Amino acid sequence: MTDIEPLIRSAHHRGITTLTLDSPANRNALSIALVAELADALKQSGKDSDVRAVVLTHTGNTFCAGADLRYTPQPTAIVRLLRQIIELRKPVVARVTGHVRAGGLGLLGACDIAVAGAEASFAFTEVRIGVAPAVISLPLLPRTDPRALSRYYLTGEDFGSAEAARIGLLTAAGSDVDEVLEPILDGLRRASPQGLRETKRLLTAKVLESFHQDAGELAGLSARLFASADAREGITALLERRDPEWVL
């Protein structure tokens, strides 16, 4: 009998803990197991006085494909994970070198800083399977250009890292993600833990207001949509690699 491989890998260097999504079988999708492991890793990082900041990154060509459609966590579990990132007493930085879809974009919205390389791509694909980007709107709506979200929420189009930076989904983008990240991590290492903690509280106050006001309603909406006939058709079509019946 072999040990189960972890879905989240952790490494630490000069005050920065890197948490790597490592679930290639489902393109780092948000399965029940991955959400639980990531939540536990964030909790441990939050308690560790040697951790100045957390970098969230990935293996493979996909940062996160969104919710795992075979082992889908409850919407309330996604809400808790996003809120945990926002409320963590240390900055969380996303490092992206691949595709980000649907619920994976909620992780970017929850992070304090998000950077990506030129090869990254992004899409809110929920409408194409008959649901809506409900829960992930909690961190995204307060931080991202509303006119751009109207377009990309409604169409499901792909867009690149330069556009993602322009609309506020990313902090910065460049040809080499680690070159972009280097001065950011240097700045975090030079900051005091108290300064980082209290500054993050200031920056996230408005985002957390959306959780206080809307989390329950949006989690309920997500649950209803995923249980709908449209979602069953959309998910089945996706798994069967065909167009859903409503495509014109």
N, C-alpha and C positions, 0 to 999 in steps of 0.2 A: 504493500500500500504506500503510495507516494503522498507527500504533503501537497496541499492545495497551494498553487502559486498565488501570491498577493496581487491584487489589482491596482494597488497604490504602492509605489516605491518611494522611499524617503532617503535623502542624502543631505548632509550638512557641511557648509564651508563658510568660515569667517562670518558667522552670525546669520547666514541665509540658509533656511531649510527649503530644499526643493522637493516638492511632492509631484511625482510623475504618474499620470494616468497610464496604466499599462494593461489594457484589455483589448489586444488586437483582434480577438475573435469577433467582437461586435463593434469595432472602430471606436472604442472608448465610450460607448453609449452609457447612459445613466441607468444601469440596472439596479435592482434592489441591493445587490451585494456591493457594487462599486460605490453607491451613495453612502452606504453604511461605513465602508472602509475609509472613504474620503472624510466623512464627518469625524471619525475617530482620529485620523491623522491630524486634522485641523485642531481638534481638541488637545491632543498631545503637544502640538506646536505652540498653542496658546499658553499652556502651562509651563513651558520650558523657558527659563530666564536667559538661556544662551541664544535664543532665537530672536533676532531683531526684525526679520521679515520673512514672509513665505513666498516662494515662487511656485506657481502652478503650471505645469507643462505636460508633455505627452510623448509617448512613443508612436512610431508610424506616421502615416500621412494624414491622420485625422486627429485633431485636438479632442473633439467630442461630437458624436453624430446625433446628439439629442437623446430623448428617452429611448430605452431599450424596449422595442415593441413586443418582445416575447416575455420579458421579465420586468414589466413596467412598475416602477415604484408609485406609491400613492402620491397625488399632487401635494398633500400636506408634507410628505417627506422632502420633496423638492423645495417647498417653501422654507422648511427648517434648515436645509443645507445652504440655500442662498442667504438666509438671514444670519447663519453662523459665520459665513465669510464676511458679511458686512459688519457684524458685531465683534469679530475677532479683535483683540486688543493690539494687534500688530498688522501692518500693511500686508496685503496679499496682491501679488503681481502675476498676471497671466503672461506666459511666454508661448506664442503660437507660431508653428511652422507648417501648418496644414489646414485641412478643411474644418469648418465649424458650422454646425447645422442646428436649427431649432433650439432645444433646451440647452445645448452647449453655449449658445449666445447668452443665456441667462447667467452662466458662470462668468463670462466676460463682464457682463453688466454689474455683477456683484463685486468683482475685484476692484481694488482701489486704483490700480494702474494696469493697463493691458497693452502689450506690444506684439507686433507680428512681423514676419518676413514677407517678402514680395510674393512668395509662393502660396500664401494663405488665401482662402476663399471663404465666403460667408453667405448664408441664406436662411431666411425664416420660412421653412418648408411646411409649416403646419397647415396652411390653407390647402395645400395640395393633397393632404390626406383627410380633409374634412373636419379639422379642429382649428384652434386658434392659439396664438402665443399668449396664453392667459397668465399663468403664474410667473413666467419670465418677464412679463411687463412690470412687475413690482420694482426691480432695480433698473430696468431699461428706460421706462418712460421718463423718470426724473433726470436721466443722464444723457439722453440721445436726442438728436434733432427730430422734432415731431413730424415735419413734412417728409423727411427721408424715411422714417418708420412707416408712415402711411403707405408709401410706395412699396417698400420691401416686405412689410407685413402682408399687404393685399395681393402682391404678385408672386411671391416666393422666388424672385430672381436671385441669381448669384451676383455677388459683387466682390471686389478685391480689397486688399489691405489699405490702399491709399484712400478709397472711398470710405472704408470703415473708420479710418482716422478722421476724415473730413466731417463725418456725421456724429462723432463723439463715441462711437462704439469702442474704438481704440484710443489710447493715449498717443501712440506714435507708431509709425511703420517705417521700414527701410529694407534695403536689399539683404542686409545681414542682421538678423534679429538680435544677436548677441552684442554687436556693436551698438545698437540702439539701447540695449539693456544696461550696458556697462556703466554709463554715468548715473543711471537711475539707482542701481545697486550701490554704487559708491556713495551717492547722497544718503541713502538709507543707512548705510554703515556709519556715516558721520553724524547722524542724528541721535539724540538721546532717546531712550525707550519712553520716558515720560512725554517728551515732545511729540513723538510719533503717535502715542496713544491718544493724547488729548487733541491733537490736530485731526486725527482720523475721526474722532467723535464729532468734531465740528463739521467735517466734510460729509459725514453719513447721516446727519440728523434728518435732512429732508427726505433722503431715501427711505429711512426707517419709518417716516410718517406714512408712506404708501403701504408698508407692511401693516402698521397698526390699523389703517382705515380699510384696506381692500383685500388682505390676504385670504380671509375666509370666503369672501364672495368669489374671488378668482380661482381658488382651489376647487370650490363647488362647481364653477363653470367648467373647469378642465375635466373634472370627473364626469359631468353630464355629457360633454362633447365626446370623450373617449368611449362612452357607452352607447353612442348613437349609431344609427344605421349608416350614415355617411362615413363615420370613422371606420366602421367594420369594412365597408367597401374600399375606402382609401388605403387602409393598412393591408388588406388582402391583396389589393392591386400592387402595392409596393413590394410585398414579399414575393408575389408572382411575377414581378418585373413586367407589368403591363400598365397601360393607362387605366385610371378609374373610369367608371361609366359616364361621368359628367363631362369628360374632356370633349371639347368641340373640334 
